[in-house]
Amino acid sequence: MDTKAAIFALMTVWGVGACAAVPSMAQEADPQAEETEASEANPLLNRVWVRQAADSEVVPGTMHIFLADGTLVSDSCWETYRLSSWQQVSDSEISWEEDGTTISADIASLTADELVLNLKLVGGAEEQRFIPADVPYLCPDMPK
């Protein structure tokens, strides 16, 4: 093989090799679009749910935010917020971790205007009612 043929063969191989190594352009998914779709499909997600206080409730302004990524944000007007892992076990049951314990709850009712949970606690079942928070939201005054 003469020199010109060898150079031509090398250049051809380099050219083909270079073309094969060029990555294809992938389209990235839009995380906001995915979260919006998940929220529309499941009204539980990505909303601030404020607990409807019973007369005997000590801590007003309790709220939960069930994020689509599996994070539960729990807060109240008088306590420090908490980040926990949560999951939707079925269409009618959710669970989350709290202080090393798994809390399970049946979803008794879920609409765009109300969330009713029946928590399965060690001391027995407890019903909790939530509504979406109004924006802006202001914590109520602490009873004196």
N, CA and C atoms as a LAMMPS dump frame, in Angstrom:
ITEM: TIMESTEP
0
ITEM: NUMBER OF ATOMS
432
ITEM: BOX BOUNDS ff ff ff
-5.0000000000000000e+02 5.0000000000000000e+02
-5.0000000000000000e+02 5.0000000000000000e+02
-5.0000000000000000e+02 5.0000000000000000e+02
ITEM: ATOMS id mol type element x y z
1 1 1 N 0.864 -1.161 0
2 1 2 C 0 0 0
3 1 3 C 0.904 1.215 0
4 2 1 N 0.639 2.124 -0.891
5 2 2 C 1.48 3.313 -0.953
6 2 3 C 1.049 4.324 0.113
7 3 1 N 1.803 5.376 0.278
8 3 2 C 1.604 6.372 1.324
9 3 3 C 0.266 7.089 1.174
10 4 1 N -0.077 7.458 -0.058
11 4 2 C -1.338 8.174 -0.276
12 4 3 C -2.521 7.306 0.112
13 5 1 N -2.504 6.049 -0.22
14 5 2 C -3.599 5.138 0.112
15 5 3 C -3.704 4.947 1.622
16 6 1 N -2.552 4.862 2.297
17 6 2 C -2.541 4.696 3.749
18 6 3 C -3.115 5.923 4.441
19 7 1 N -2.718 7.111 3.989
20 7 2 C -3.237 8.362 4.579
21 7 3 C -4.74 8.463 4.329
22 8 1 N -5.16 8.139 3.113
23 8 2 C -6.579 8.187 2.79
24 8 3 C -7.363 7.214 3.666
25 9 1 N -6.838 6.011 3.898
26 9 2 C -7.505 5.012 4.735
27 9 3 C -7.613 5.501 6.178
28 10 1 N -6.532 6.106 6.706
29 10 2 C -6.552 6.644 8.07
30 10 3 C -7.562 7.781 8.213
31 11 1 N -7.567 8.671 7.233
32 11 2 C -8.497 9.802 7.3
33 11 3 C -9.943 9.316 7.222
34 12 1 N -10.184 8.304 6.436
35 12 2 C -11.529 7.746 6.321
36 12 3 C -11.966 7.143 7.654
37 13 1 N -11.082 6.372 8.268
38 13 2 C -11.392 5.761 9.564
39 13 3 C -11.628 6.844 10.614
40 14 1 N -10.776 7.866 10.652
41 14 2 C -10.956 8.952 11.616
42 14 3 C -12.283 9.676 11.383
43 15 1 N -12.612 9.887 10.134
44 15 2 C -13.865 10.574 9.808
45 15 3 C -15.074 9.773 10.245
46 16 1 N -15.076 8.478 9.983
47 16 2 C -16.19 7.619 10.384
48 16 3 C -16.242 7.516 11.903
49 17 1 N -15.068 7.379 12.515
50 17 2 C -15.013 7.3 13.973
51 17 3 C -15.502 8.573 14.634
52 18 1 N -15.149 9.716 14.064
53 18 2 C -15.576 10.995 14.627
54 18 3 C -17.072 11.158 14.508
55 19 1 N -17.647 10.722 13.406
56 19 2 C -19.099 10.825 13.225
57 19 3 C -19.826 9.917 14.198
58 20 1 N -19.285 8.742 14.467
59 20 2 C -19.937 7.803 15.371
60 20 3 C -19.904 8.299 16.804
61 21 1 N -18.924 9.145 17.152
62 21 2 C -18.787 9.61 18.527
63 21 3 C -19.611 10.854 18.822
64 22 1 N -20.224 11.452 17.808
65 22 2 C -21.013 12.657 18.026
66 22 3 C -22.311 12.256 18.728
67 23 1 N -22.578 12.826 19.91
68 23 2 C -23.8 12.448 20.62
69 23 3 C -25.033 13.014 19.93
70 24 1 N -26.109 12.276 20.019
71 24 2 C -27.359 12.778 19.454
72 24 3 C -27.982 13.747 20.45
73 25 1 N -28.79 14.645 19.974
74 25 2 C -29.419 15.642 20.829
75 25 3 C -30.667 15.033 21.466
76 26 1 N -30.667 14.93 22.762
77 26 2 C -31.829 14.413 23.477
78 26 3 C -32.668 15.589 23.964
79 27 1 N -33.961 15.409 23.94
80 27 2 C -34.837 16.45 24.459
81 27 3 C -35.033 16.198 25.943
82 28 1 N -34.79 17.235 26.727
83 28 2 C -34.969 17.102 28.161
84 28 3 C -36.436 17.285 28.508
85 29 1 N -36.883 16.508 29.487
86 29 2 C -38.263 16.63 29.948
87 29 3 C -38.393 17.898 30.778
88 30 1 N -39.523 18.534 30.682
89 30 2 C -39.794 19.749 31.446
90 30 3 C -40.361 19.339 32.804
91 31 1 N -39.584 19.491 33.91
92 31 2 C -40.065 19.052 35.224
93 31 3 C -41.34 19.77 35.655
94 32 1 N -41.474 21.045 35.306
95 32 2 C -42.69 21.771 35.685
96 32 3 C -43.9 21.195 34.973
97 33 1 N -43.75 20.825 33.717
98 33 2 C -44.863 20.239 32.97
99 33 3 C -45.261 18.901 33.58
100 34 1 N -44.26 18.102 33.984
101 34 2 C -44.554 16.809 34.602
102 34 3 C -45.287 16.996 35.927
103 35 1 N -44.837 17.968 36.76
104 35 2 C -45.501 18.223 38.034
105 35 3 C -46.916 18.742 37.822
106 36 1 N -47.114 19.584 36.817
107 36 2 C -48.447 20.097 36.521
108 36 3 C -49.37 18.963 36.104
109 37 1 N -48.884 18.062 35.25
110 37 2 C -49.683 16.918 34.833
111 37 3 C -50.024 16.033 36.029
112 38 1 N -49.046 15.798 36.915
113 38 2 C -49.29 14.975 38.099
114 38 3 C -50.316 15.637 39.011
115 39 1 N -50.23 16.966 39.182
116 39 2 C -51.167 17.691 40.034
117 39 3 C -52.576 17.636 39.483
118 40 1 N -52.7 17.755 38.161
119 40 2 C -54.024 17.712 37.547
120 40 3 C -54.628 16.318 37.674
121 41 1 N -53.801 15.286 37.598
122 41 2 C -54.28 13.915 37.712
123 41 3 C -54.603 13.55 39.157
124 42 1 N -53.928 14.161 40.107
125 42 2 C -54.111 13.85 41.524
126 42 3 C -54.226 15.155 42.31
127 43 1 N -55.424 15.535 42.748
128 43 2 C -55.604 16.819 43.446
129 43 3 C -54.893 16.889 44.806
130 44 1 N -54.385 15.775 45.307
131 44 2 C -53.648 15.769 46.571
132 44 3 C -52.31 16.484 46.445
133 45 1 N -51.706 16.415 45.257
134 45 2 C -50.321 16.842 45.06
135 45 3 C -50.14 18.348 44.906
136 46 1 N -48.994 18.808 45.425
137 46 2 C -48.481 20.161 45.192
138 46 3 C -49.463 21.258 45.587
139 47 1 N -50.204 21.028 46.657
140 47 2 C -51.124 22.025 47.193
141 47 3 C -50.84 22.183 48.676
142 48 1 N -51.107 23.354 49.196
143 48 2 C -50.984 23.583 50.629
144 48 3 C -52.343 23.273 51.247
145 49 1 N -52.394 22.197 52.023
146 49 2 C -53.62 21.772 52.695
147 49 3 C -53.571 22.241 54.147
148 50 1 N -54.528 23.055 54.558
149 50 2 C -54.589 23.584 55.924
150 50 3 C -55.665 22.823 56.682
151 51 1 N -55.286 22.359 57.857
152 51 2 C -56.22 21.574 58.67
153 51 3 C -57.314 22.467 59.227
154 52 1 N -58.517 21.948 59.143
155 52 2 C -59.656 22.64 59.726
156 52 3 C -59.651 22.363 61.218
157 53 1 N -59.432 23.402 62.003
158 53 2 C -59.256 23.252 63.442
159 53 3 C -60.566 22.907 64.125
160 54 1 N -60.508 21.866 64.939
161 54 2 C -61.624 21.565 65.831
162 54 3 C -61.501 22.492 67.037
163 55 1 N -62.592 22.662 67.767
164 55 2 C -62.571 23.56 68.921
165 55 3 C -61.502 23.172 69.94
166 56 1 N -61.224 21.879 70.049
167 56 2 C -60.277 21.413 71.061
168 56 3 C -58.838 21.376 70.568
169 57 1 N -58.614 21.714 69.288
170 57 2 C -57.258 21.625 68.754
171 57 3 C -56.365 22.685 69.393
172 58 1 N -55.195 22.265 69.856
173 58 2 C -54.275 23.151 70.551
174 58 3 C -53.457 23.997 69.575
175 59 1 N -53.001 23.398 68.472
176 59 2 C -52.102 24.084 67.553
177 59 3 C -52.849 24.422 66.254
178 60 1 N -53.277 25.671 66.092
179 60 2 C -53.97 26.034 64.851
180 60 3 C -52.98 26.23 63.694
181 61 1 N -53.5 26.189 62.487
182 61 2 C -52.674 26.46 61.313
183 61 3 C -51.831 25.299 60.854
184 62 1 N -52.182 24.065 61.223
185 62 2 C -51.441 22.889 60.787
186 62 3 C -51.651 22.703 59.289
187 63 1 N -50.556 22.448 58.575
188 63 2 C -50.673 22.274 57.125
189 63 3 C -49.759 21.163 56.632
190 64 1 N -50.167 20.563 55.511
191 64 2 C -49.386 19.537 54.818
192 64 3 C -49.31 19.904 53.347
193 65 1 N -48.151 19.618 52.742
194 65 2 C -47.962 19.779 51.307
195 65 3 C -47.373 18.465 50.802
196 66 1 N -48.152 17.717 50.024
197 66 2 C -47.709 16.453 49.465
198 66 3 C -47.105 16.744 48.091
199 67 1 N -45.78 16.786 48.017
200 67 2 C -45.104 17.096 46.761
201 67 3 C -45.016 15.858 45.879
202 68 1 N -45.048 16.076 44.569
203 68 2 C -45.018 14.978 43.603
204 68 3 C -43.723 14.175 43.68
205 69 1 N -42.651 14.761 44.212
206 69 2 C -41.371 14.043 44.29
207 69 3 C -41.271 13.125 45.505
208 70 1 N -42.362 12.986 46.298
209 70 2 C -42.355 12.093 47.456
210 70 3 C -41.953 12.771 48.747
211 71 1 N -41.891 14.105 48.759
212 71 2 C -41.578 14.858 49.976
213 71 3 C -42.876 15.394 50.568
214 72 1 N -43.031 15.219 51.867
215 72 2 C -44.159 15.796 52.599
216 72 3 C -43.622 16.935 53.441
217 73 1 N -44.172 18.13 53.246
218 73 2 C -43.832 19.285 54.064
219 73 3 C -44.963 19.456 55.066
220 74 1 N -44.639 19.353 56.359
221 74 2 C -45.626 19.539 57.423
222 74 3 C -45.211 20.756 58.225
223 75 1 N -46.177 21.582 58.58
224 75 2 C -45.873 22.812 59.308
225 75 3 C -47.106 23.25 60.068
226 76 1 N -46.911 24.166 60.957
227 76 2 C -48.024 24.837 61.622
228 76 3 C -47.541 26.23 61.986
229 77 1 N -48.45 27.027 62.454
230 77 2 C -48.09 28.399 62.811
231 77 3 C -47.244 28.461 64.073
232 78 1 N -47.199 27.385 64.834
233 78 2 C -46.549 27.447 66.147
234 78 3 C -45.458 26.41 66.331
235 79 1 N -45.211 25.577 65.35
236 79 2 C -44.169 24.564 65.46
237 79 3 C -43.224 24.665 64.266
238 80 1 N -42.065 24.049 64.382
239 80 2 C -41.072 24.031 63.31
240 80 3 C -41.547 23.092 62.201
241 81 1 N -41.234 23.431 60.963
242 81 2 C -41.636 22.592 59.833
243 81 3 C -40.891 21.27 59.862
244 82 1 N -41.443 20.293 59.126
245 82 2 C -40.847 18.96 59.031
246 82 3 C -40.892 18.519 57.574
247 83 1 N -39.809 17.919 57.101
248 83 2 C -39.77 17.288 55.78
249 83 3 C -39.725 15.779 55.994
250 84 1 N -40.638 15.071 55.369
251 84 2 C -40.72 13.625 55.503
252 84 3 C -40.895 12.995 54.128
253 85 1 N -40.614 11.712 54.06
254 85 2 C -40.921 10.954 52.85
255 85 3 C -42.363 10.477 52.948
256 86 1 N -43.077 10.527 51.835
257 86 2 C -44.438 10.013 51.815
258 86 3 C -44.632 9.22 50.533
259 87 1 N -45.68 8.391 50.512
260 87 2 C -46.003 7.628 49.311
261 87 3 C -47.502 7.371 49.26
262 88 1 N -47.997 7.238 48.054
263 88 2 C -49.395 6.871 47.868
264 88 3 C -49.419 5.367 47.677
265 89 1 N -49.899 4.667 48.7
266 89 2 C -49.9 3.211 48.71
267 89 3 C -50.923 2.674 47.714
268 90 1 N -52.084 3.322 47.645
269 90 2 C -53.14 2.953 46.705
270 90 3 C -53.96 4.209 46.425
271 91 1 N -55.02 4.064 45.649
272 91 2 C -55.87 5.225 45.361
273 91 3 C -56.502 5.793 46.622
274 92 1 N -56.629 4.949 47.654
275 92 2 C -57.324 5.396 48.868
276 92 3 C -56.46 5.365 50.126
277 93 1 N -55.144 5.188 49.983
278 93 2 C -54.279 5.13 51.17
279 93 3 C -52.929 5.789 50.896
280 94 1 N -52.466 6.557 51.887
281 94 2 C -51.139 7.163 51.84
282 94 3 C -50.413 6.816 53.126
283 95 1 N -49.095 6.999 53.119
284 95 2 C -48.316 6.817 54.345
285 95 3 C -47.125 7.749 54.299
286 96 1 N -46.609 8.09 55.488
287 96 2 C -45.419 8.921 55.582
288 96 3 C -44.661 8.562 56.847
289 97 1 N -43.413 8.975 56.873
290 97 2 C -42.53 8.718 58.013
291 97 3 C -42.555 9.923 58.95
292 98 1 N -42.683 9.643 60.235
293 98 2 C -42.685 10.711 61.228
294 98 3 C -41.996 10.19 62.492
295 99 1 N -40.859 10.763 62.828
296 99 2 C -40.092 10.361 64.014
297 99 3 C -39.791 8.863 64.031
298 100 1 N -39.428 8.31 62.88
299 100 2 C -39.074 6.901 62.804
300 100 3 C -40.257 5.952 62.743
301 101 1 N -41.469 6.49 62.683
302 101 2 C -42.674 5.679 62.644
303 101 3 C -43.401 5.932 61.332
304 102 1 N -43.97 4.888 60.772
305 102 2 C -44.777 5.049 59.571
306 102 3 C -46.208 5.363 59.975
307 103 1 N -46.706 6.472 59.472
308 103 2 C -48.1 6.866 59.704
309 103 3 C -48.877 6.485 58.456
310 104 1 N -49.928 5.697 58.61
311 104 2 C -50.794 5.319 57.494
312 104 3 C -52.106 6.066 57.628
313 105 1 N -52.665 6.442 56.496
314 105 2 C -53.938 7.153 56.51
315 105 3 C -54.768 6.744 55.308
316 106 1 N -56.044 6.518 55.551
317 106 2 C -56.987 6.285 54.465
318 106 3 C -57.477 7.638 53.973
319 107 1 N -57.608 7.782 52.67
320 107 2 C -58.18 8.996 52.098
321 107 3 C -59.686 8.783 52.044
322 108 1 N -60.393 9.377 53.012
323 108 2 C -61.846 9.222 53.076
324 108 3 C -62.522 10.04 51.987
325 109 1 N -61.934 11.219 51.699
326 109 2 C -62.496 12.098 50.675
327 109 3 C -61.38 12.971 50.124
328 110 1 N -61.396 13.15 48.807
329 110 2 C -60.404 14.017 48.164
330 110 3 C -61.053 14.691 46.972
331 111 1 N -61.222 16.007 47.094
332 111 2 C -61.723 16.817 45.993
333 111 3 C -60.803 18.026 45.877
334 112 1 N -61.068 18.882 44.937
335 112 2 C -60.269 20.103 44.803
336 112 3 C -60.474 21.032 45.993
337 113 1 N -61.588 20.847 46.729
338 113 2 C -61.929 21.742 47.84
339 113 3 C -61.763 21.141 49.226
340 114 1 N -61.487 19.832 49.32
341 114 2 C -61.406 19.22 50.646
342 114 3 C -60.61 17.921 50.603
343 115 1 N -59.861 17.689 51.681
344 115 2 C -59.133 16.448 51.902
345 115 3 C -59.514 15.948 53.282
346 116 1 N -60.005 14.714 53.358
347 116 2 C -60.339 14.098 54.64
348 116 3 C -59.497 12.843 54.776
349 117 1 N -58.674 12.815 55.834
350 117 2 C -57.808 11.663 56.107
351 117 3 C -58.255 10.97 57.376
352 118 1 N -58.245 9.639 57.366
353 118 2 C -58.459 8.846 58.57
354 118 3 C -57.121 8.228 58.93
355 119 1 N -56.438 8.84 59.911
356 119 2 C -55.124 8.368 60.323
357 119 3 C -55.253 7.133 61.189
358 120 1 N -54.384 6.155 60.943
359 120 2 C -54.338 4.924 61.737
360 120 3 C -53.219 5.081 62.752
361 121 1 N -53.555 5.576 63.926
362 121 2 C -52.564 5.856 64.959
363 121 3 C -52.568 4.766 66.019
364 122 1 N -51.511 4.708 66.816
365 122 2 C -51.392 3.696 67.867
366 122 3 C -52.559 3.804 68.84
367 123 1 N -52.952 5.007 69.186
368 123 2 C -54.058 5.211 70.131
369 123 3 C -55.432 5.063 69.506
370 124 1 N -55.512 4.77 68.221
371 124 2 C -56.791 4.617 67.522
372 124 3 C -56.843 5.507 66.295
373 125 1 N -57.951 5.42 65.608
374 125 2 C -58.131 6.188 64.373
375 125 3 C -58.456 7.641 64.703
376 126 1 N -58.002 8.546 63.832
377 126 2 C -58.273 9.973 64.002
378 126 3 C -58.593 10.572 62.629
379 127 1 N -59.724 11.26 62.55
380 127 2 C -60.094 11.924 61.3
381 127 3 C -59.536 13.337 61.294
382 128 1 N -58.915 13.72 60.179
383 128 2 C -58.407 15.081 60.005
384 128 3 C -58.957 15.628 58.699
385 129 1 N -59.468 16.866 58.77
386 129 2 C -60.039 17.53 57.598
387 129 3 C -59.155 18.698 57.199
388 130 1 N -58.933 18.841 55.879
389 130 2 C -58.088 19.896 55.342
390 130 3 C -58.809 20.592 54.191
391 131 1 N -58.475 21.866 53.987
392 131 2 C -58.922 22.61 52.821
393 131 3 C -57.694 23.275 52.204
394 132 1 N -57.754 23.626 50.923
395 132 2 C -56.617 24.344 50.328
396 132 3 C -56.443 25.704 51.009
397 133 1 N -55.206 26.094 51.205
398 133 2 C -54.912 27.384 51.847
399 133 3 C -55.264 28.523 50.902
400 134 1 N -55.798 29.575 51.469
401 134 2 C -56.011 30.797 50.706
402 134 3 C -54.687 31.538 50.617
403 135 1 N -54.48 32.219 49.508
404 135 2 C -53.258 33.007 49.34
405 135 3 C -53.676 34.461 49.231
406 136 1 N -53.178 35.341 50.048
407 136 2 C -52.187 35.092 51.095
408 136 3 C -52.84 34.416 52.302
409 137 1 N -52.011 33.689 53.064
410 137 2 C -52.477 32.983 54.268
411 137 3 C -51.799 33.615 55.466
412 138 1 N -52.544 33.898 56.494
413 138 2 C -52.02 34.486 57.717
414 138 3 C -52.391 33.58 58.884
415 139 1 N -51.418 33.201 59.683
416 139 2 C -51.689 32.349 60.837
417 139 3 C -52.652 33.044 61.789
418 140 1 N -53.588 32.275 62.351
419 140 2 C -54.513 32.869 63.314
420 140 3 C -53.783 33.211 64.615
421 141 1 N -54.366 34.125 65.38
422 141 2 C -53.796 34.488 66.685
423 141 3 C -53.892 33.298 67.617
424 142 1 N -52.854 33.153 68.444
425 142 2 C -52.82 32.082 69.434
426 142 3 C -53.768 32.453 70.571
427 143 1 N -54.649 31.531 70.965
428 143 2 C -55.541 31.831 72.094
429 143 3 C -54.747 32.128 73.363
430 144 1 N -55.245 33.077 74.128
431 144 2 C -54.544 33.468 75.367
432 144 3 C -55.189 32.878 76.581
